[in-house]
Amino acid sequence: MTVNIGNVDRSIRVIVGLVLLALVFIGPQTLWGLVGLIPIATALMGNCPAYSLIGIKTCKSGNNR
């Protein structure tokens, strides 16, 4: 699996994911906050399936696994 997410993109995904997960415990306390697992998972994998379909790559060209 090739890496198509850069470091800045990964950081943003982790922050957004954590904020969404916080909605499960703080705020409206709905299970919709579990959607935050998706950006966290893609950040950890380094690959976004949606980016692959569209052809977007936010990492440097030499950053492949």
Buried (B, 14 or more C-beta within 10 A) or exposed (E): EEBBBBEEBBEBBBEBBEBBBEBBEEEEEEEEBEBBEBBBEBBEBBBBEEBEEEEEBBBEEEBEE
